[in-house]
Amino acid sequence: MVRDGKIKAVEMMRKKLDEAVVIGLLDMHKMPSSQLQSIRKELRDKAEIKMVKKSILMFAMEKSKKEGLKKIEELLPTQPTIVFTNMEPFKFYALVSKLRLPAYAKAGDVVEHDVKVSAGPTSLMPGPVISELQKVGIPATIQDGKIAIRKDKTVLKTGEEVTAGLSSIFRKLKIQPVTVGLKVVAMLKDNEIYKKDALEVVNELSRKLPQASQNALNLSVFICYPTKQNIKVLIAKAANEANAINALAPKEEKEEPAAEKPAEETKDEEKEEVKEETKEGEE
């Protein structure tokens, strides 16, 4: 009976693998079930996440007609899960990369940001937990019959690992210091395998695109190549350079107008000219 059930499960998985347009291989290690259910709801009508035992998946891959699955089989993690979708591999990866949800931390998890425990009352009753708080460096006291945090305390900085003691305290204080999401190992389409490193390019591109756009704009302005995006900058640049050149150009000296002679001197000169003209006429 068990054997027949396994054979049927293998055949059903083999059929889905053969009919799928795009296949994704996921790693479910340390994936909380509640967060997985939330992500499943978000991916409804976009992808189907199929939980399956590793042994059944391996048998189904061996029986499948898709050659690319043989290479994916080599990448199987300890807790594999298969996802079926019609989305392009890079689009699917970009989508699931954004679907990250808060979660309680386990010992060994690395935090992505500083974790601070804020001062104030808690719902914890007095008891051994006070010593647990003090052991991890959180100052605590009893206030109104409950445990209270005396002052703000940063217990972890970005990139540090969660200890077993802090993991226990975070749960008691209802602090979720990490985020979890689907861990994509590889995607398969048309027998072409896209590993995580290749898929991550889509996220790198979105982070680097704004800076690349700014660099392109700076270069076009530097070489004075007019475009719709930089034409106003080029005009302003040209005007500033023209003003600078005008400021450096030598100024032309203006000729001073001849000073007018007094009226008496002018009359004497006219009399002298008349005398000379009369004298020449007599001769």
C-alpha positions as CSV (number, residue, x, y, z in Angstrom):
1,M,0.0,0.0,0.0
2,V,2.8,2.4,0.9
3,R,4.7,1.4,-2.1
4,D,1.7,2.0,-4.4
5,G,1.3,5.4,-2.8
6,K,4.9,6.4,-3.5
7,I,4.7,5.2,-7.1
8,K,1.6,7.3,-7.6
9,A,3.3,10.3,-6.0
10,V,6.4,9.9,-8.2
11,E,4.2,9.6,-11.4
12,M,2.2,12.7,-10.5
13,M,5.3,14.7,-9.8
14,R,6.9,13.5,-13.0
15,K,3.9,14.5,-15.0
16,K,3.9,18.0,-13.5
17,L,7.6,18.4,-14.2
18,D,7.1,17.4,-17.8
19,E,4.2,19.8,-18.4
20,A,5.7,22.8,-16.5
21,V,6.8,25.9,-18.5
22,V,9.2,27.1,-15.8
23,I,10.4,25.1,-12.8
24,G,12.0,26.5,-9.7
25,L,14.0,24.7,-7.0
26,L,13.6,26.1,-3.5
27,D,15.4,25.5,-0.2
28,M,13.0,25.3,2.7
29,H,15.6,25.1,5.5
30,K,14.6,27.3,8.4
31,M,11.4,28.4,6.6
32,P,8.6,29.0,9.2
33,S,5.3,27.5,8.1
34,S,3.2,30.6,8.9
35,Q,5.4,32.9,6.7
36,L,5.3,30.2,4.0
37,Q,1.5,30.2,4.0
38,S,1.5,34.1,3.7
39,I,3.9,33.9,0.7
40,R,1.8,31.2,-0.9
41,K,-1.2,33.6,-0.7
42,E,0.8,36.4,-2.3
43,L,1.8,34.1,-5.2
44,R,-1.6,32.7,-5.8
45,D,-2.4,32.7,-9.6
46,K,1.3,33.3,-10.3
47,A,3.0,30.2,-9.0
48,E,2.3,26.9,-7.3
49,I,4.6,25.8,-4.5
50,K,4.7,22.0,-4.2
51,M,6.0,20.5,-1.1
52,V,7.5,17.0,-1.8
53,K,9.8,14.5,-0.2
54,K,13.3,14.6,-1.5
55,S,13.3,10.9,-2.5
56,I,10.1,11.2,-4.4
57,L,11.4,14.3,-6.2
58,M,14.6,12.6,-7.2
59,F,12.7,9.6,-8.7
60,A,10.4,11.9,-10.6
61,M,13.3,13.8,-12.0
62,E,15.0,10.6,-13.2
63,K,11.8,9.6,-15.0
64,S,11.2,13.0,-16.5
65,K,11.8,13.7,-20.2
66,K,13.4,17.1,-19.5
67,E,17.1,16.9,-19.8
68,G,17.7,20.0,-17.7
69,L,16.3,18.3,-14.6
70,K,19.3,16.1,-14.5
71,K,21.5,19.1,-13.7
72,I,19.0,20.5,-11.2
73,E,19.1,17.2,-9.4
74,E,22.8,17.9,-8.6
75,L,21.7,21.1,-6.8
76,L,19.0,19.5,-4.5
77,P,19.2,20.9,-0.9
78,T,18.4,18.9,2.2
79,Q,14.8,20.2,2.3
80,P,13.9,20.9,-1.4
81,T,10.6,22.3,-2.7
82,I,9.5,22.7,-6.3
83,V,7.6,25.7,-7.7
84,F,5.8,25.8,-11.0
85,T,5.1,29.0,-12.8
86,N,4.6,30.6,-16.2
87,M,6.6,33.7,-15.3
88,E,10.1,34.3,-16.7
89,P,12.8,33.1,-14.3
90,F,14.2,36.6,-13.7
91,K,10.7,38.1,-13.2
92,F,9.8,35.4,-10.7
93,Y,13.0,35.8,-8.8
94,A,12.6,39.6,-8.6
95,L,9.1,39.1,-7.3
96,V,9.9,36.6,-4.6
97,S,13.0,38.6,-3.5
98,K,10.6,41.3,-2.4
99,L,8.4,38.9,-0.5
100,R,10.2,38.9,2.8
101,L,8.3,38.7,6.1
102,P,9.4,39.4,9.8
103,A,10.2,36.3,11.8
104,Y,11.6,35.1,15.1
105,A,15.3,34.5,15.0
106,K,17.0,31.2,15.7
107,A,20.5,30.8,17.2
108,G,23.0,31.4,14.4
109,D,20.8,33.7,12.3
110,V,22.5,36.9,11.1
111,V,20.5,40.2,11.6
112,E,20.2,42.6,8.7
113,H,20.0,45.7,10.9
114,D,20.6,46.8,14.4
115,V,18.3,45.3,17.0
116,K,17.2,47.5,19.8
117,V,15.1,46.6,22.9
118,S,13.1,49.7,23.9
119,A,12.6,50.9,27.4
120,G,9.2,50.4,28.9
121,P,6.8,47.8,30.5
122,T,6.5,44.3,29.2
123,S,3.8,41.6,29.6
124,L,6.3,39.3,31.4
125,M,5.7,38.2,35.0
126,P,8.6,38.4,37.5
127,G,10.7,35.3,37.7
128,P,13.9,33.7,36.2
129,V,13.4,35.7,33.0
130,I,14.9,38.8,34.8
131,S,18.2,37.0,35.1
132,E,17.9,35.9,31.5
133,L,17.5,39.5,30.4
134,Q,20.4,40.7,32.5
135,K,22.5,37.9,31.1
136,V,22.2,39.2,27.6
137,G,22.8,42.8,28.7
138,I,19.2,44.0,28.9
139,P,18.6,46.1,32.1
140,A,15.3,45.1,33.7
141,T,13.3,45.8,36.8
142,I,9.9,45.1,38.3
143,Q,7.2,47.7,37.8
144,D,3.5,47.4,38.7
145,G,3.9,43.7,39.1
146,K,5.4,43.2,35.7
147,I,9.0,43.2,34.3
148,A,10.0,46.5,32.7
149,I,13.0,47.4,30.6
150,R,14.8,50.3,32.3
151,K,16.5,51.8,29.3
152,D,16.9,51.3,25.5
153,K,19.5,48.8,24.7
154,T,21.0,47.8,21.3
155,V,21.6,44.1,21.7
156,L,22.8,43.3,18.2
157,K,24.4,45.3,15.4
158,T,24.1,44.7,11.7
159,G,25.8,41.4,10.6
160,E,26.0,39.9,14.0
161,E,24.7,36.4,14.9
162,V,21.8,35.7,17.2
163,T,22.8,33.7,20.3
164,A,20.6,31.1,21.9
165,G,20.0,33.4,24.9
166,L,18.8,36.3,22.7
167,S,16.7,34.0,20.6
168,S,14.8,33.0,23.7
169,I,14.4,36.6,24.9
170,F,13.2,37.8,21.5
171,R,10.4,35.3,21.6
172,K,9.4,36.3,25.1
173,L,9.4,40.0,24.1
174,K,7.7,39.3,20.8
175,I,10.5,40.8,18.8
176,Q,11.0,39.5,15.2
177,P,14.5,40.7,14.3
178,V,15.0,38.9,11.0
179,T,13.1,38.5,7.7
180,V,12.5,35.3,5.8
181,G,11.5,34.6,2.2
182,L,11.7,31.9,-0.4
183,K,15.3,30.8,-1.0
184,V,15.6,30.1,-4.7
185,V,18.4,27.6,-5.6
186,A,17.8,27.6,-9.4
187,M,15.2,28.0,-12.1
188,L,14.7,25.9,-15.3
189,K,13.2,27.0,-18.6
190,D,13.6,25.3,-22.0
191,N,16.3,23.1,-20.4
192,E,18.3,26.2,-19.5
193,I,19.3,26.4,-15.9
194,Y,19.6,29.8,-14.1
195,K,21.4,29.5,-10.8
196,K,20.9,32.0,-7.9
197,D,24.0,33.9,-8.8
198,A,22.7,34.6,-12.3
199,L,19.2,35.4,-11.1
200,E,20.5,37.9,-8.6
201,V,21.6,40.1,-11.4
202,V,18.1,41.4,-11.7
203,N,18.3,42.8,-8.1
204,E,21.8,44.2,-8.7
205,L,20.6,45.9,-11.8
206,S,17.7,47.7,-10.0
207,R,20.2,48.9,-7.3
208,K,22.8,50.1,-9.8
209,L,20.6,51.5,-12.5
210,P,20.0,54.9,-10.9
211,Q,23.8,55.5,-10.5
212,A,24.4,54.2,-14.1
213,S,21.8,56.7,-15.4
214,Q,23.5,59.5,-13.5
215,N,26.9,58.5,-14.8
216,A,25.6,58.5,-18.4
217,L,24.1,62.0,-17.9
218,N,27.4,63.3,-16.6
219,L,29.3,61.8,-19.5
220,S,26.9,63.3,-22.1
221,V,27.2,66.7,-20.5
222,F,31.0,66.4,-20.3
223,I,31.3,65.6,-24.1
224,C,28.5,68.1,-25.0
225,Y,26.3,65.4,-26.6
226,P,22.8,66.9,-26.6
227,T,19.9,64.7,-25.6
228,K,16.3,65.3,-24.4
229,Q,17.5,64.6,-20.8
230,N,20.5,67.0,-20.7
231,I,19.7,69.8,-23.1
232,K,18.7,72.3,-20.3
233,V,21.9,71.5,-18.5
234,L,24.0,72.0,-21.7
235,I,22.3,75.4,-22.3
236,A,23.0,76.5,-18.8
237,K,26.6,75.3,-19.0
238,A,27.1,77.1,-22.3
239,A,25.7,80.4,-20.8
240,N,28.0,80.1,-17.8
241,E,31.0,79.5,-20.0
242,A,30.2,82.4,-22.2
243,N,29.8,84.7,-19.2
244,A,33.1,83.5,-17.9
245,I,34.9,84.2,-21.2
246,N,33.3,87.7,-21.4
247,A,34.6,88.4,-17.9
248,L,38.1,87.5,-18.9
249,A,38.2,89.5,-22.2
250,P,40.2,92.9,-22.1
251,K,38.0,95.9,-22.1
252,E,38.3,98.5,-25.0
253,E,39.4,102.0,-24.0
254,K,36.9,104.6,-24.9
255,E,38.1,107.9,-26.6
256,E,37.5,111.0,-24.5
257,P,35.5,113.6,-26.4
258,A,37.4,116.8,-27.3
259,A,36.8,119.6,-24.8
260,E,34.9,122.5,-26.2
261,K,36.8,125.8,-26.4
262,P,35.5,128.9,-24.8
263,A,33.3,131.1,-26.9
264,E,35.8,134.1,-26.9
265,E,38.6,131.9,-28.2
266,T,36.4,130.7,-31.0
267,K,35.5,134.2,-32.0
268,D,39.1,135.3,-32.1
269,E,40.0,132.3,-34.3
270,E,37.2,133.2,-36.7
271,K,38.4,136.8,-37.0
272,E,41.9,135.7,-37.8
273,E,40.6,133.3,-40.5
274,V,38.6,136.2,-42.0
275,K,41.7,138.5,-42.1
276,E,43.8,135.8,-43.7
277,E,41.2,135.2,-46.4
278,T,40.9,139.0,-47.1
279,K,44.6,139.4,-47.4
280,E,44.8,136.5,-49.9
281,G,42.0,138.1,-51.9
282,E,43.8,141.5,-52.2
283,E,47.0,139.8,-53.4
